[in-house]
Amino acid sequence: MKFYTRLLLSVTAIIVCGIILFISITFSYRGNSTNVLRVNDITQTVKEQWDNIEYFDYRKFSDEMIIFNSDEFIVYSRAGNVLKNVNSVEEAVNKGCLCLSVSDGSRLMGTVIIPDPDKMKYDMAKQKLIAAALIMALLFILAGAMYGSYVHRNIIEPFKKMERFAVNVAMGSLDEPVMLERNNMFGAFTESFDIMREELKRSRQIENELKQKEKEMIASLSHDLKTPITGIKLLCELLSVKVKDEYVLDKVSNIHQKSEQINILVSDLLSSALDDLGEMSVSCCDEQSDILHELVAEHDSRGLVREGEIPPCLIQVDRPRLSQVIGNIISNSYKYAGTAIDVSYKTNDGCLEMSIRDHGKGVPADEIDLITNKFYRGKSNSSGKDGSGLGLYIARELMDKMNGELICSCPSDGFCATLIIPLS
């Protein structure tokens, strides 16, 4: 701020000096009327020495002098810079010289030409004014350049840096501080922004740490829940073999179905947590395509699947992960359609296409691209149905990690999920 004050004082001093210089030159010129006595003295002396004019001493009267006779022939000439190239009285008049008539009574003897001292002073003052105006213009330009340089360096540039800083903060880059000079006039202002950046960075670190702990807790709980769920499923399978009472068998079957639904939800939750932590991995190996029969049968607890013939080939998949994908799709068809499920297979361009299609209400066309998003649930058919919106998202992510693809479509009736499984 002190530098800014000194700069303003310097600029003001330069402008004031220029104005004073201009005023002093302007008032230095004072017009003088022609000295009548001096004029009479010149004409009288010339008249007296007209017959011996060549011996006339002009230096007592003027630095330069030209004398014309009545016929405008030069009879005496001592011309300098002003009277140079003056060859007639008319030219002298045009140049602003003094033209003094020398007469003897009514007879015109000649004309004396001398420079006009008042005009010479005027011309000199004019030249000084022009020089002063140029100097003032240069001083103003210098002052403007100094002030403009200061404004650009200390105001415009800091604001540009603040603009770049704000863009970086908006984009999430909180590691780069505001780089400004120590004596910047906006020091306290910019320091506040840098404090804000530090606080935002600290808050983001705390938020990321809490999110990480939350994801790790979800993954840990999901993993811990799978153990008792597996135990419940095993007990249900054991009771279904040992118990003969139809009523008890029906209840055991219901318990088994519910535990299977819980198992799928927990598996999806665990997979989602692992995906967020970057730890959801797959390990692909070559498998016979016949395993798809086993995977479908494993998840077709209601016997609604009508499966077509599988072309014999080798596929490169992670069997447990592919089982999870198929289980999620069949579980969704059970939940939202409740109809027969047609599973068909065909080879196409180095891949095995597995289409799983139900015949329920399907998914609206404006939602078909959204149902594989994380936590998204359809608006038209999810009301009153349990779910987390993770099933198809996990299926899509696992297929991507196995170098395959999940394609969802809506045929004329129902919903179809096509798995693009890479061949070995």
HELIX and SHEET records of a PDB file:
HELIX    1   1 LYS A    2  SER A   28  1                                  27    
HELIX    2   2 VAL A   36  GLU A   48  1                                  13    
HELIX    3   3 TRP A   50  TYR A   55  5                                   6    
HELIX    4   4 TYR A   58  LYS A   60  5                                   3    
HELIX    5   5 VAL A   89  ASN A   94  1                                   6    
HELIX    6   6 PRO A  117  VAL A  151  1                                  35    
HELIX    7   7 HIS A  152  ILE A  156  3                                   5    
HELIX    8   8 GLU A  157  ALA A  170  1                                  14    
HELIX    9   9 GLY A  187  LYS A  242  1                                  56    
HELIX   10  10 GLU A  246  ASP A  276  1                                  31    
HELIX   11  11 ILE A  291  HIS A  299  1                                   9    
HELIX   12  12 ARG A  319  TYR A  336  1                                  18    
HELIX   13  13 GLY A  391  LYS A  401  1                                  11    
SHEET    1   A 4 ILE A  74  ARG A  78  0                                        
SHEET    2   A 4 MET A  65  ASN A  69 -1                                        
SHEET    3   A 4 ARG A 107  ILE A 114 -1                                        
SHEET    4   A 4 LEU A  98  ASP A 104 -1                                        
SHEET    1   B 2 CYS A 285  GLN A 288  0                                        
SHEET    2   B 2 LEU A 314  VAL A 317 -1                                        
SHEET    1   C 5 VAL A 305  GLU A 307  0                                        
SHEET    2   C 5 ILE A 341  ASN A 348  1                                        
SHEET    3   C 5 CYS A 351  ARG A 357 -1                                        
SHEET    4   C 5 CYS A 416  PRO A 422 -1                                        
SHEET    5   C 5 GLU A 405  SER A 409 -1                                        
END                                                                             
